[in-house]
Amino acid sequence: MIVTMWILDALALAFQASSAQQSFERGSRLFEQRRLTEAAAAFAEAVRLDPGFAAAWKGLGAAHAAQGNYHDAVEPFRKACELNPKLEDACYYLARALYSLNRFEAAVEAFERALRLDHRPWRVHSGLAAAFEALGRAREAELHFRKAVQLDRGDSRPEADPRIALGAFLFRQGRLREALSPLREVVRERPSSRANFQLGRVLYHLGSLEEARQHLEDAVRQDPSHSAAHLLLGKVYFRLGRTEEAEQHIRLGEKGLQ
């Protein structure tokens, strides 16, 4: 009788695991189709059937985060990170969700945990830098911005190149001439709308209007929906006496902000 009960229990657990896997796979398909509410429901069913299913917890967190619901994403990401810290992105996504909720101290802790295992450490350093800057800890922020630049080997997307974040940080610190070097370098090697905008902004504040104009024109050419670049380009045109073009770009910038 004891053996029979053990076999029945084992079969029940195997059935639950199979059903959880099916729910997880359904959630993954729905997520790829951007049917996020349905995906969240499928992932929630998977973790109900198998509370130790780390990938399903991560999927549930991702479905919430993709809808901008970071509050409900935190706990699933935390479960995934605790159940399997080696699971790709689990701890990193937890840190990003905490950062999005302005929980910067908790984000630092989660990023530091992710750093021990993440196979793309440059992005974790970028996250740590942003969290430290938000906490007003500029020295630590700069160390991590520079570490991200050091560790990136071109696997970041051009618009996410950590040199852009470093340049923007130096700009915010009022260190305009220092900001030029990383921004000029990334624009030369991996030009993107974001990089051209950041470089154009620094040049504008340094009074180099013609060079600022060139980079801001490149920024809006590469991304016509870049509202901030349109607005700043409008200001540059005004200062250059090109009123008609200035008004055109300011209208485009304001339209994009609506």
C-alpha contacts under 8 A as a table, 3 or more apart, distances in Angstrom:
res1	aa1	res2	aa2	distance
1	M	4	T	5.00
1	M	5	M	6.23
2	I	5	M	5.18
2	I	6	W	6.23
3	V	6	W	5.07
3	V	7	I	6.23
4	T	7	I	5.12
4	T	8	L	6.23
5	M	8	L	5.02
5	M	9	D	6.08
6	W	9	D	5.08
6	W	10	A	6.09
7	I	10	A	5.04
7	I	11	L	6.12
8	L	11	L	5.05
8	L	12	A	6.13
9	D	12	A	5.07
9	D	13	L	6.20
10	A	13	L	5.14
10	A	14	A	6.13
11	L	14	A	5.01
11	L	15	F	6.10
12	A	15	F	5.07
12	A	16	Q	6.18
13	L	16	Q	5.05
13	L	17	A	6.13
14	A	17	A	5.08
14	A	18	S	6.12
15	F	18	S	5.06
15	F	19	S	6.10
16	Q	19	S	5.05
16	Q	20	A	6.00
16	Q	49	L	5.77
16	Q	50	D	6.87
17	A	20	A	5.00
17	A	21	Q	6.13
17	A	49	L	7.04
17	A	50	D	6.26
18	S	21	Q	5.11
18	S	22	Q	6.27
19	S	22	Q	5.04
19	S	23	S	6.23
19	S	46	A	7.39
19	S	49	L	7.26
20	A	23	S	5.08
20	A	24	F	6.09
20	A	45	E	7.08
20	A	46	A	4.19
20	A	47	V	6.94
20	A	48	R	7.97
20	A	49	L	5.47
20	A	50	D	6.03
21	Q	24	F	4.96
21	Q	25	E	6.13
21	Q	46	A	6.74
22	Q	25	E	5.14
22	Q	26	R	6.15
22	Q	46	A	7.78
23	S	26	R	5.03
23	S	27	G	6.08
23	S	42	A	5.30
23	S	43	F	6.34
23	S	45	E	6.41
23	S	46	A	5.14
24	F	27	G	5.02
24	F	28	S	6.16
24	F	42	A	6.44
24	F	43	F	5.46
24	F	46	A	5.57
24	F	56	A	5.87
24	F	59	G	7.98
25	E	28	S	5.00
25	E	29	R	6.31
26	R	29	R	5.21
26	R	30	L	6.24
26	R	39	A	7.38
26	R	42	A	6.44
27	G	30	L	5.08
27	G	31	F	6.00
27	G	38	E	7.28
27	G	39	A	4.27
27	G	40	A	6.81
27	G	41	A	7.57
27	G	42	A	4.79
27	G	43	F	5.43
27	G	59	G	7.64
28	S	31	F	5.04
28	S	32	E	6.28
28	S	39	A	6.84
28	S	59	G	7.38
29	R	32	E	5.20
29	R	33	Q	6.39
29	R	39	A	7.77
30	L	33	Q	4.99
30	L	34	R	6.25
30	L	35	R	5.17
30	L	36	L	6.72
30	L	38	E	6.67
30	L	39	A	5.03
31	F	34	R	4.89
31	F	35	R	5.70
31	F	36	L	5.55
31	F	39	A	5.36
31	F	63	A	6.87
32	E	35	R	7.61
35	R	38	E	5.71
35	R	39	A	6.11
36	L	39	A	4.84
36	L	40	A	6.07
36	L	63	A	5.51
36	L	64	H	7.58
36	L	66	A	7.43
36	L	67	Q	7.15
37	T	40	A	5.18
37	T	41	A	6.44
37	T	63	A	7.25
38	E	41	A	5.10
38	E	42	A	6.31
39	A	42	A	5.12
39	A	43	F	6.19
39	A	60	L	7.64
39	A	63	A	6.44
40	A	43	F	5.17
40	A	44	A	6.00
40	A	59	G	7.59
40	A	60	L	5.25
40	A	63	A	5.33
40	A	64	H	6.82
41	A	44	A	5.02
41	A	45	E	6.24
42	A	45	E	5.12
42	A	46	A	6.34
43	F	46	A	4.95
43	F	47	V	6.42
43	F	56	A	5.52
43	F	57	W	7.04
43	F	59	G	6.24
43	F	60	L	5.18
44	A	47	V	5.34
44	A	48	R	6.15
44	A	56	A	7.70
44	A	57	W	7.72
44	A	60	L	6.32
45	E	48	R	4.98
45	E	49	L	6.26
46	A	49	L	5.27
46	A	50	D	6.08
46	A	51	P	7.88
46	A	53	F	7.57
46	A	56	A	6.28
47	V	50	D	4.78
47	V	51	P	4.65
47	V	52	G	7.13
47	V	53	F	6.06
47	V	56	A	6.13
47	V	57	W	6.44
48	R	51	P	5.78
50	D	53	F	5.57
52	G	83	L	6.84
53	F	56	A	5.49
53	F	57	W	6.52
53	F	80	A	7.86
53	F	83	L	7.98
54	A	57	W	5.11
54	A	58	K	6.29
54	A	79	K	7.00
54	A	80	A	4.45
54	A	81	C	7.60
54	A	83	L	5.77
54	A	84	N	6.21
54	A	87	L	7.71
55	A	58	K	5.01
55	A	59	G	6.14
55	A	80	A	6.60
55	A	87	L	7.39
56	A	59	G	4.87
56	A	60	L	6.14
56	A	80	A	7.90
57	W	60	L	5.08
57	W	61	G	6.28
57	W	76	P	4.92
57	W	77	F	6.37
57	W	79	K	6.44
57	W	80	A	5.29
58	K	61	G	5.10
58	K	62	A	6.10
58	K	76	P	6.09
58	K	77	F	5.30
58	K	79	K	7.90
58	K	80	A	5.41
58	K	90	A	6.07
59	G	62	A	4.98
59	G	63	A	6.12
60	L	63	A	5.18
60	L	64	H	6.43
60	L	73	A	7.22
60	L	76	P	6.21
60	L	77	F	7.92
61	G	64	H	5.24
61	G	65	A	6.08
61	G	72	D	7.24
61	G	73	A	4.14
61	G	74	V	6.70
61	G	75	E	7.50
61	G	76	P	4.95
61	G	77	F	5.32
62	A	65	A	4.97
62	A	66	A	5.91
62	A	73	A	6.78
62	A	77	F	7.94
62	A	93	Y	7.99
63	A	66	A	5.29
63	A	67	Q	6.69
63	A	73	A	7.80
64	H	67	Q	5.34
64	H	68	G	6.63
64	H	69	N	5.09
64	H	70	Y	6.50
64	H	72	D	6.30
64	H	73	A	5.20
65	A	68	G	4.94
65	A	69	N	5.12
65	A	70	Y	5.05
65	A	72	D	7.85
65	A	73	A	5.59
65	A	97	A	7.29
66	A	69	N	7.29
69	N	72	D	5.84
69	N	73	A	6.43
70	Y	73	A	4.76
70	Y	74	V	6.26
70	Y	97	A	5.43
70	Y	98	L	7.59
70	Y	100	S	6.92
70	Y	101	L	6.79
71	H	74	V	5.79
71	H	97	A	7.67
71	H	101	L	7.14
72	D	75	E	6.56
72	D	76	P	7.63
73	A	76	P	5.72
73	A	77	F	6.24
73	A	94	L	7.89
73	A	97	A	6.85
74	V	77	F	5.27
74	V	78	R	6.02
74	V	94	L	5.93
74	V	97	A	6.05
74	V	98	L	6.79
75	E	78	R	4.90
75	E	79	K	6.15
76	P	79	K	5.08
76	P	80	A	6.22
77	F	80	A	5.06
77	F	81	C	6.07
77	F	90	A	5.98
77	F	91	C	6.92
77	F	93	Y	6.61
77	F	94	L	5.00
78	R	81	C	5.10
78	R	82	E	6.09
78	R	90	A	7.78
78	R	91	C	7.17
78	R	94	L	6.01
79	K	82	E	5.16
79	K	83	L	5.94
80	A	83	L	5.19
80	A	84	N	5.97
80	A	85	P	7.32
80	A	87	L	7.65
80	A	90	A	5.82
80	A	91	C	7.55
81	C	84	N	5.41
81	C	85	P	4.66
81	C	86	K	7.80
81	C	87	L	7.26
81	C	90	A	5.06
81	C	91	C	4.82
81	C	94	L	7.52
82	E	85	P	5.86
84	N	87	L	5.44
84	N	90	A	7.96
85	P	90	A	6.87
85	P	91	C	6.48
85	P	114	A	7.73
85	P	117	L	7.55
86	K	90	A	7.82
86	K	117	L	6.28
86	K	118	D	7.82
87	L	90	A	5.72
88	E	118	D	7.28
89	D	92	Y	4.95
89	D	93	Y	5.65
89	D	118	D	7.34
90	A	93	Y	5.38
90	A	94	L	6.39
91	C	94	L	5.01
91	C	95	A	6.33
91	C	110	A	6.38
91	C	111	F	7.19
91	C	113	R	6.97
91	C	114	A	5.10
92	Y	95	A	5.15
92	Y	96	R	6.31
92	Y	110	A	7.10
92	Y	111	F	6.13
92	Y	114	A	5.41
92	Y	118	D	7.72
92	Y	124	V	7.08
93	Y	96	R	5.00
93	Y	97	A	6.11
94	L	97	A	5.21
94	L	98	L	6.28
94	L	107	A	7.75
94	L	110	A	6.69
95	A	98	L	5.15
95	A	99	Y	6.15
95	A	106	A	7.56
95	A	107	A	4.62
95	A	108	V	7.19
95	A	109	E	7.82
95	A	110	A	4.86
95	A	111	F	5.36
96	R	99	Y	5.01
96	R	100	S	6.16
96	R	107	A	6.93
96	R	127	G	7.38
97	A	100	S	5.06
97	A	101	L	6.45
97	A	107	A	7.94
98	L	101	L	5.13
98	L	102	N	6.50
98	L	103	R	5.20
98	L	104	F	6.81
98	L	106	A	6.61
98	L	107	A	5.15
99	Y	102	N	5.02
99	Y	103	R	5.47
99	Y	104	F	5.44
99	Y	106	A	7.97
99	Y	107	A	5.36
99	Y	131	A	6.79
100	S	103	R	7.44
103	R	106	A	5.62
103	R	107	A	6.10
104	F	107	A	4.79
104	F	108	V	6.15
104	F	131	A	5.41
104	F	132	F	7.54
104	F	134	A	7.03
104	F	135	L	6.76
105	E	108	V	5.20
105	E	109	E	6.54
105	E	131	A	7.59
105	E	135	L	7.76
106	A	109	E	5.14
106	A	110	A	6.28
107	A	110	A	5.05
107	A	111	F	5.98
107	A	128	L	7.84
107	A	131	A	6.82
108	V	111	F	5.10
108	V	112	E	6.07
108	V	128	L	5.87
108	V	131	A	6.27
108	V	132	F	7.40
109	E	112	E	5.20
109	E	113	R	6.33
110	A	113	R	5.05
110	A	114	A	6.18
111	F	114	A	4.92
111	F	115	L	6.04
111	F	124	V	6.08
111	F	125	H	7.93
111	F	127	G	6.93
111	F	128	L	6.18
112	E	115	L	5.04
112	E	116	R	6.94
112	E	124	V	7.90
112	E	128	L	7.63
113	R	116	R	5.78
113	R	117	L	7.67
114	A	117	L	5.70
114	A	118	D	5.67
114	A	124	V	7.10
115	L	118	D	5.41
115	L	121	P	6.05
115	L	124	V	6.01
115	L	125	H	7.69
118	D	121	P	5.66
118	D	124	V	7.64
120	R	123	R	6.07
120	R	124	V	7.25
121	P	124	V	5.10
121	P	125	H	6.28
121	P	148	A	7.43
121	P	151	L	7.11
122	W	125	H	5.15
122	W	126	S	6.26
122	W	147	K	7.00
122	W	148	A	4.14
122	W	149	V	7.01
122	W	150	Q	7.80
122	W	151	L	5.27
122	W	152	D	5.45
122	W	162	P	7.87
123	R	126	S	4.86
123	R	127	G	6.25
123	R	148	A	6.55
123	R	162	P	7.99
124	V	127	G	4.99
124	V	128	L	6.16
124	V	148	A	7.80
125	H	128	L	4.96
125	H	129	A	6.02
125	H	144	H	5.08
125	H	145	F	6.58
125	H	147	K	6.52
125	H	148	A	5.24
126	S	129	A	5.06
126	S	130	A	6.30
126	S	144	H	6.35
126	S	145	F	5.67
126	S	148	A	5.69
126	S	162	P	6.93
126	S	165	A	7.89
127	G	130	A	5.19
127	G	131	A	6.22
128	L	131	A	5.10
128	L	132	F	6.06
128	L	141	A	7.04
128	L	144	H	6.47
129	A	132	F	5.20
129	A	133	E	6.09
129	A	140	E	7.02
129	A	141	A	4.06
129	A	142	E	6.60
129	A	143	L	7.49
129	A	144	H	4.93
129	A	145	F	5.45
130	A	133	E	5.12
130	A	134	A	6.19
130	A	141	A	6.60
131	A	134	A	5.07
131	A	135	L	6.35
131	A	141	A	7.57
132	F	135	L	5.00
132	F	136	G	6.39
132	F	137	R	5.15
132	F	138	A	6.72
132	F	140	E	6.35
132	F	141	A	4.99
133	E	136	G	5.01
133	E	137	R	5.38
133	E	138	A	5.34
133	E	140	E	7.85
133	E	141	A	5.26
134	A	137	R	7.45
137	R	140	E	5.79
137	R	141	A	6.23
138	A	141	A	4.87
138	A	142	E	6.06
139	R	142	E	5.30
139	R	143	L	6.44
140	E	143	L	5.12
140	E	144	H	6.44
141	A	144	H	5.33
141	A	145	F	6.16
142	E	145	F	4.99
142	E	146	R	6.11
142	E	166	L	7.57
142	E	169	F	7.82
143	L	146	R	5.32
143	L	147	K	6.12
144	H	147	K	4.81
144	H	148	A	6.05
145	F	148	A	5.23
145	F	149	V	6.50
145	F	162	P	7.04
145	F	165	A	7.11
145	F	166	L	5.51
146	R	149	V	5.06
146	R	150	Q	6.19
146	R	166	L	6.86
147	K	150	Q	4.94
147	K	151	L	6.16
148	A	151	L	5.26
148	A	152	D	6.04
148	A	162	P	6.04
149	V	152	D	5.47
149	V	161	D	7.90
149	V	162	P	5.29
149	V	163	R	5.78
149	V	166	L	7.87
152	D	155	D	6.60
152	D	156	S	6.95
152	D	161	D	7.92
152	D	162	P	7.42
153	R	156	S	7.70
154	G	157	R	7.61
154	G	161	D	7.73
156	S	160	A	5.91
156	S	161	D	5.67
156	S	162	P	7.96
157	R	160	A	5.13
157	R	161	D	6.22
158	P	161	D	5.26
158	P	190	R	5.68
158	P	191	P	6.99
158	P	192	S	6.19
159	E	164	I	7.86
159	E	192	S	5.64
159	E	193	S	7.20
159	E	194	R	5.82
159	E	195	A	6.79
160	A	164	I	7.26
160	A	165	A	7.93
161	D	164	I	5.79
161	D	165	A	7.38
161	D	186	V	7.61
162	P	165	A	5.12
162	P	166	L	6.27
163	R	166	L	4.97
163	R	167	G	6.12
163	R	182	P	5.43
163	R	183	L	6.49
163	R	186	V	6.51
164	I	167	G	5.16
164	I	168	A	6.15
164	I	182	P	7.05
164	I	183	L	5.97
164	I	186	V	7.15
164	I	194	R	7.63
164	I	195	A	5.80
164	I	198	Q	7.22
165	A	168	A	5.07
165	A	169	F	6.05
166	L	169	F	5.07
166	L	170	L	6.25
166	L	179	A	7.48
166	L	182	P	7.19
167	G	170	L	5.16
167	G	171	F	6.20
167	G	178	E	7.80
167	G	179	A	4.46
167	G	180	L	6.94
167	G	181	S	7.88
167	G	182	P	5.89
167	G	183	L	5.73
167	G	198	Q	7.44
168	A	171	F	4.99
168	A	172	R	6.25
168	A	179	A	7.05
168	A	198	Q	6.44
169	F	172	R	5.09
169	F	173	Q	6.26
169	F	179	A	7.95
170	L	173	Q	4.94
170	L	174	G	6.38
170	L	175	R	5.15
170	L	176	L	6.55
170	L	178	E	6.75
170	L	179	A	5.25
171	F	174	G	5.10
171	F	175	R	5.48
171	F	176	L	5.15
171	F	179	A	5.90
171	F	202	V	6.76
172	R	175	R	7.46
175	R	178	E	5.52
175	R	179	A	6.34
176	L	179	A	5.08
176	L	180	L	6.71
176	L	202	V	6.14
176	L	205	H	7.99
176	L	206	L	7.34
177	R	180	L	5.33
177	R	181	S	7.62
178	E	181	S	6.15
179	A	182	P	6.22
179	A	183	L	6.47
179	A	202	V	7.39
180	L	183	L	5.26
180	L	184	R	5.79
180	L	199	L	6.81
180	L	202	V	7.18
181	S	184	R	5.34
181	S	185	E	6.15
182	P	185	E	5.09
182	P	186	V	6.23
183	L	186	V	5.28
183	L	187	V	6.11
183	L	195	A	6.56
183	L	196	N	7.98
183	L	198	Q	7.25
183	L	199	L	5.65
184	R	187	V	5.20
184	R	188	R	6.11
184	R	199	L	6.90
185	E	188	R	5.20
185	E	189	E	6.19
186	V	189	E	5.05
186	V	190	R	5.26
186	V	191	P	6.36
186	V	195	A	6.91
187	V	190	R	5.48
187	V	191	P	4.22
187	V	192	S	6.93
187	V	195	A	5.94
187	V	196	N	6.32
188	R	191	P	6.16
191	P	195	A	6.35
191	P	196	N	6.87
192	S	195	A	5.23
192	S	196	N	6.16
192	S	219	A	7.02
192	S	222	Q	6.82
193	S	196	N	5.22
193	S	197	F	6.05
193	S	218	D	6.84
193	S	219	A	4.03
193	S	220	V	6.75
193	S	221	R	7.80
193	S	222	Q	5.33
193	S	223	D	5.85
193	S	226	H	7.87
194	R	197	F	5.14
194	R	198	Q	6.25
194	R	219	A	6.75
195	A	198	Q	5.26
195	A	199	L	6.21
195	A	219	A	7.77
196	N	199	L	5.17
196	N	200	G	5.90
196	N	215	H	5.05
196	N	216	L	6.15
196	N	218	D	6.53
196	N	219	A	5.21
197	F	200	G	5.00
197	F	201	R	6.02
197	F	215	H	6.59
197	F	216	L	5.51
197	F	219	A	5.52
197	F	229	A	5.88
198	Q	201	R	5.11
198	Q	202	V	6.41
199	L	202	V	5.25
199	L	203	L	6.24
199	L	212	A	7.37
199	L	215	H	6.93
200	G	203	L	5.10
200	G	204	Y	6.03
200	G	211	E	7.34
200	G	212	A	4.26
200	G	213	R	6.89
200	G	214	Q	7.75
200	G	215	H	5.20
200	G	216	L	5.45
201	R	204	Y	5.09
201	R	205	H	6.41
201	R	212	A	6.86
201	R	216	L	7.99
201	R	232	L	7.46
202	V	205	H	5.29
202	V	206	L	6.28
202	V	212	A	7.87
203	L	206	L	4.93
203	L	207	G	6.21
203	L	208	S	5.13
203	L	209	L	6.81
203	L	211	E	6.91
203	L	212	A	5.15
204	Y	207	G	5.11
204	Y	208	S	5.64
204	Y	209	L	5.54
204	Y	212	A	5.45
204	Y	236	V	7.33
205	H	208	S	7.59
208	S	211	E	5.73
208	S	212	A	6.04
209	L	212	A	4.92
209	L	213	R	5.97
209	L	236	V	6.32
209	L	239	R	7.97
209	L	240	L	7.55
210	E	213	R	5.05
210	E	214	Q	6.48
211	E	214	Q	5.19
211	E	215	H	6.57
212	A	215	H	5.37
212	A	216	L	6.10
212	A	236	V	7.59
213	R	216	L	5.17
213	R	217	E	5.96
213	R	233	L	6.37
213	R	236	V	6.40
213	R	237	Y	7.59
214	Q	217	E	5.22
214	Q	218	D	6.33
215	H	218	D	4.97
215	H	219	A	6.15
216	L	219	A	4.80
216	L	220	V	6.37
216	L	229	A	6.03
216	L	230	H	7.65
216	L	232	L	7.64
216	L	233	L	5.81
217	E	220	V	5.40
217	E	221	R	6.07
217	E	233	L	7.12
218	D	221	R	4.98
218	D	222	Q	6.04
219	A	222	Q	5.28
219	A	223	D	6.12
219	A	224	P	7.87
219	A	226	H	7.52
219	A	229	A	6.54
220	V	223	D	4.88
220	V	224	P	4.67
220	V	225	S	7.19
220	V	226	H	6.09
220	V	229	A	6.28
220	V	230	H	6.49
221	R	224	P	5.71
223	D	226	H	5.61
224	P	227	S	8.00
225	S	256	G	6.56
226	H	229	A	5.50
226	H	230	H	6.47
226	H	253	G	7.42
226	H	256	G	7.61
227	S	230	H	5.15
227	S	231	L	6.27
227	S	252	L	6.95
227	S	253	G	4.14
227	S	254	E	6.93
227	S	255	K	7.87
227	S	256	G	5.35
227	S	257	L	6.49
228	A	231	L	5.14
228	A	232	L	6.17
228	A	253	G	6.29
229	A	232	L	5.21
229	A	233	L	5.92
229	A	253	G	7.46
230	H	233	L	5.08
230	H	234	G	6.11
230	H	249	H	4.98
230	H	250	I	6.10
230	H	252	L	6.40
230	H	253	G	4.88
231	L	234	G	5.05
231	L	235	K	6.50
231	L	249	H	6.12
231	L	250	I	4.83
231	L	252	L	7.67
231	L	253	G	4.99
231	L	254	E	7.36
232	L	235	K	5.03
232	L	236	V	6.32
232	L	250	I	7.95
233	L	236	V	4.99
233	L	237	Y	6.18
233	L	246	A	7.07
233	L	249	H	6.70
233	L	250	I	7.86
234	G	237	Y	5.13
234	G	238	F	6.24
234	G	245	E	7.02
234	G	246	A	3.94
234	G	247	E	6.38
234	G	248	Q	7.41
234	G	249	H	5.08
234	G	250	I	5.21
235	K	238	F	5.11
235	K	239	R	6.36
235	K	246	A	6.47
235	K	250	I	7.87
236	V	239	R	5.18
236	V	240	L	6.23
236	V	246	A	7.45
237	Y	240	L	4.93
237	Y	241	G	6.15
237	Y	242	R	4.94
237	Y	243	T	6.44
237	Y	245	E	6.53
237	Y	246	A	4.87
238	F	241	G	5.06
238	F	242	R	5.54
238	F	243	T	5.29
238	F	246	A	5.46
239	R	242	R	7.54
242	R	245	E	5.77
242	R	246	A	6.16
243	T	246	A	4.92
243	T	247	E	6.17
244	E	247	E	5.34
244	E	248	Q	6.36
245	E	248	Q	5.06
245	E	249	H	6.38
246	A	249	H	5.43
246	A	250	I	6.20
247	E	250	I	5.12
247	E	251	R	6.12
248	Q	251	R	5.28
248	Q	252	L	6.38
249	H	252	L	4.92
249	H	253	G	6.04
250	I	253	G	4.98
250	I	254	E	6.05
251	R	254	E	5.19
251	R	255	K	6.00
252	L	255	K	5.12
252	L	256	G	6.26
253	G	256	G	5.22
253	G	257	L	6.52
254	E	257	L	5.14
254	E	258	Q	6.59
255	K	258	Q	5.41
